[in-house]
Amino acid sequence: MDMRALVGDNFARLRREKGLTQEEVSARSGFSQQYLSGLEKGKRNPTVITLFELAQAIGVSHLELLTPSND
């Protein structure tokens, strides 16, 4: 799995675990719903700062977005 797919999968999973929609995260983070959708599909290449801001918006550590899950 490449890094974009890993981040996208983790972001989508963590967002759902927190009970948040893409629209809610968009409002919290300032990133568009279209950007978040592309991120979750592994089509975006977020910067380190973007990862940090998105992690804050969903209430997790930025490291959780980068760590493979134990599925």
Stockholm file with secondary structure:
# STOCKHOLM 1.0

chainA/1-71         MDMRALVGDNFARLRREKGLTQEEVSARSGFSQQYLSGLEKGKRNPTVITLFELAQAIGVSHLELLTPSND
#=GR chainA/1-71 SS CCHHHHHHHHHHHHHHHTTCCHHHHHHHHCCCHHHHHHHHTTCCCCCHHHHHHHHHHHTSCHHHHHSCCCC
#=GC SS_cons        CCHHHHHHHHHHHHHHHTTCCHHHHHHHHCCCHHHHHHHHTTCCCCCHHHHHHHHHHHTSCHHHHHSCCCC
//
